[in-house]
Amino acid sequence: MTPTATLPRQNWLGRAETWLDDRGRGAWIALMVLLFVFVWPLGLALLAYMIWSKRMFSCSSRRADRAERGHRFSPTRFRSSGNTAFDAYKADTISRLEREQDEFEGFLRRLRESKDKAEFDAYMEERNRAAAEGGPSEPAPPKPVSGETL
C-alpha cells in the first residue's frame, strides 16, 4: 500500500483552504482583498465564509495551533512518510536539533549570568572604593519639590 492511499483525498478547494490555513489569517485577508478588487461577489462570499467559519475573529489557523503547542518538534507529531529509513533519519535530526537548541539556550543563560555578575562586581567594587575614599556609598535621595510631600 502506498503512503498516499492512507491520506484522505481533497479536492482543489480543500487543498486551497489547507494552504491558506498554513499561512495564517493574513493570507485569508489578502485573498479576500484581491477578490474584492477583481471579482467583488467572490470577495463577498469569501468574507461570509471567513465569518461563518470563525477564521476572521479567532486564531483558527494551523500555524496558531502549532504555536500554542510549543516550539519544540517531536517525531510523533509528524506523519510517517512511509519510508522507515527517512523517518528514522528525521527523528534523529529533530532530536539532535532539540539537543543543540537546549545547549544554545544554556549557553545564552550562562552568558547573561556572567554579564550580570560582572556588572554587579563592578558596582560593588565602585561602591567599596567610594566608601574607602570617605565619600557617600549611595547617592542621596532626591529632595522633594516645593509643595510636594513624601
C-alpha positions as CSV (number, residue, x, y, z in Angstrom):
1,M,0.0,0.0,0.0
2,T,1.4,3.4,-0.9
3,P,1.5,6.2,1.7
4,T,-0.9,8.4,-0.3
5,A,-3.5,5.7,-0.1
6,T,-3.9,6.2,3.6
7,L,-4.3,10.0,3.3
8,P,-7.8,11.5,2.6
9,R,-8.1,12.9,-0.8
10,Q,-9.1,16.6,-1.0
11,N,-10.5,18.5,-3.9
12,W,-8.8,21.7,-5.0
13,L,-10.9,23.8,-2.7
14,G,-9.9,21.7,0.3
15,R,-6.2,21.9,-0.7
16,A,-6.5,25.7,-1.1
17,E,-8.1,26.0,2.3
18,T,-5.3,24.0,3.9
19,W,-2.7,26.0,2.0
20,L,-4.2,29.3,3.3
21,D,-4.6,27.9,6.8
22,D,-0.9,27.1,6.9
23,R,0.0,30.7,6.0
24,G,-2.3,32.2,8.6
25,R,-5.0,34.9,8.8
26,G,-3.0,37.3,6.7
27,A,-3.2,35.1,3.7
28,W,-7.0,34.8,4.0
29,I,-7.4,38.6,4.3
30,A,-5.0,39.2,1.3
31,L,-7.1,36.7,-0.8
32,M,-10.3,38.4,0.2
33,V,-9.0,41.9,-0.7
34,L,-7.8,40.6,-4.1
35,L,-11.2,39.0,-4.8
36,F,-13.0,42.2,-3.8
37,V,-10.8,44.2,-6.2
38,F,-11.1,41.8,-9.2
39,V,-14.3,39.9,-8.6
40,W,-16.3,41.5,-5.8
41,P,-19.0,38.9,-5.5
42,L,-16.4,36.2,-4.7
43,G,-14.7,38.6,-2.2
44,L,-18.1,39.0,-0.5
45,A,-18.6,35.2,-0.5
46,L,-15.1,34.7,1.0
47,L,-15.8,37.3,3.7
48,A,-19.1,35.5,4.6
49,Y,-17.2,32.2,4.7
50,M,-14.5,33.7,6.9
51,I,-17.1,35.0,9.3
52,W,-19.1,31.8,9.3
53,S,-16.1,29.6,9.9
54,K,-14.8,32.0,12.6
55,R,-11.5,32.5,10.7
56,M,-12.0,36.2,10.9
57,F,-12.2,36.6,14.7
58,S,-10.2,33.8,16.1
59,C,-6.8,32.2,15.8
60,S,-8.1,29.2,14.0
61,S,-5.2,28.8,11.6
62,R,-3.0,25.8,11.9
63,R,0.0,28.0,12.4
64,A,-1.5,29.4,15.6
65,D,-2.4,25.9,16.7
66,R,1.2,24.8,16.3
67,A,2.4,27.9,18.2
68,E,0.1,27.0,21.1
69,R,1.6,23.5,21.3
70,G,5.1,24.9,21.7
71,H,8.0,25.5,19.5
72,R,9.5,22.1,20.1
73,F,9.3,19.4,17.4
74,S,8.6,15.9,18.3
75,P,8.9,12.9,16.0
76,T,5.5,11.7,17.0
77,R,3.8,14.9,15.8
78,F,4.9,14.3,12.2
79,R,3.2,11.9,9.9
80,S,5.1,9.0,8.7
81,S,6.4,9.3,5.1
82,G,6.2,5.6,4.6
83,N,9.9,5.3,4.3
84,T,11.3,3.9,7.6
85,A,14.9,4.9,6.9
86,F,13.8,8.5,6.2
87,D,11.6,8.6,9.3
88,A,14.5,7.4,11.5
89,Y,16.8,10.0,9.9
90,K,14.2,12.7,10.5
91,A,13.7,11.6,14.1
92,D,17.4,11.6,14.8
93,T,17.8,15.0,13.1
94,I,15.0,16.5,15.1
95,S,16.3,15.2,18.4
96,R,19.8,16.5,17.5
97,L,18.4,19.9,16.8
98,E,16.5,19.9,20.1
99,R,19.7,19.0,21.9
100,E,21.6,21.7,20.2
101,Q,18.8,24.2,21.0
102,D,18.9,23.2,24.6
103,E,22.7,23.6,24.7
104,F,22.5,27.0,23.0
105,E,19.8,28.2,25.4
106,G,22.0,27.1,28.3
107,F,25.0,29.0,26.8
108,L,22.9,32.1,26.5
109,R,21.7,31.7,30.1
110,R,25.3,31.3,31.3
111,L,26.3,34.3,29.2
112,R,23.6,36.5,30.7
113,E,24.5,35.3,34.2
114,S,28.2,36.1,33.7
115,K,27.4,39.6,32.3
116,D,25.1,40.3,35.3
117,K,27.8,39.0,37.7
118,A,30.4,41.2,36.0
119,E,28.1,44.3,36.2
120,F,27.4,43.6,39.9
121,D,31.0,43.0,40.7
122,A,31.9,46.3,39.0
123,Y,29.2,48.1,41.0
124,M,30.3,46.6,44.3
125,E,34.0,47.5,43.6
126,E,33.0,51.1,42.8
127,R,30.8,51.2,45.9
128,N,33.7,49.9,48.1
129,R,36.2,52.3,46.5
130,A,33.8,55.2,47.2
131,A,33.4,54.0,50.8
132,A,37.1,53.7,51.3
133,E,37.7,57.2,50.0
134,G,35.1,58.5,52.5
135,G,32.5,59.5,50.0
136,P,28.9,58.6,50.2
137,S,28.3,54.9,49.4
138,E,24.9,55.6,47.9
139,P,23.5,58.6,46.2
140,A,21.4,60.9,48.4
141,P,17.7,60.6,47.9
142,P,16.1,63.3,45.8
143,K,14.8,66.4,47.6
144,P,11.1,66.9,47.4
145,V,9.9,69.7,45.1
146,S,8.2,72.6,47.0
147,G,4.7,71.8,47.9
148,E,5.3,68.0,47.4
149,T,5.0,65.6,50.3
150,L,6.7,62.3,50.7
